[in-house]
Amino acid sequence: MRKFLCTVILITAAAVTQNAAAVVMDFEDLNTGATYNASDFFYASGVKITVSPLEPADGPPPVSGNVIVSDYGMAGGIGNELQINGVDLDFLFGSSGCPSCGLVIMFGYYGGDISLGINGDVRTAHDIASLPSTIGGASIKAIGGNVGAMLVINGNPINKLTIGGENLYIDTALSCETEAIPEPATITLLGLGALNIFAGRKKRN
């Protein structure tokens, strides 16, 4: 039986089930092993994702890179995840006319540069701790360690999210479309780790 981390980052029931329309991207609609290179695009849970070269913190961009749909549990969950190798991914929430106002993303970080951008304001740092706390008018908080951790982003509206790195994995992402996700101090219920368990069980069934 595969071991996995179940990080509990919790979102209040009021924010997710009553006052907000939430979209969960667990990447289970993608084919494991699929590889996308710079200039490619694909869709996950109806959201368009484009691939571009990573903007490094310094020096030239990588000569080559890709994103691979894998299921190794490197982001801390089970089921499909995106293995990001030297590229940026642009999640175009606004392309369908429905921008997001808040995001929670499970990730695993294994070193190297990491980039994060909101609505075209992209910042790159040598590690997660060096990313600014505000990007593109949205607040940025990383919670937990480097594996099975959560990235909490609040801003209104978020039409485009950019995330990339040299050795980064991302898993279940929850996009809140009508109300900001609570600050970590107010988060009180079951989180994306549980969503990943559900997705994995559903996949096995």
Disulfide bonds with the S-S distance in Angstrom:
none
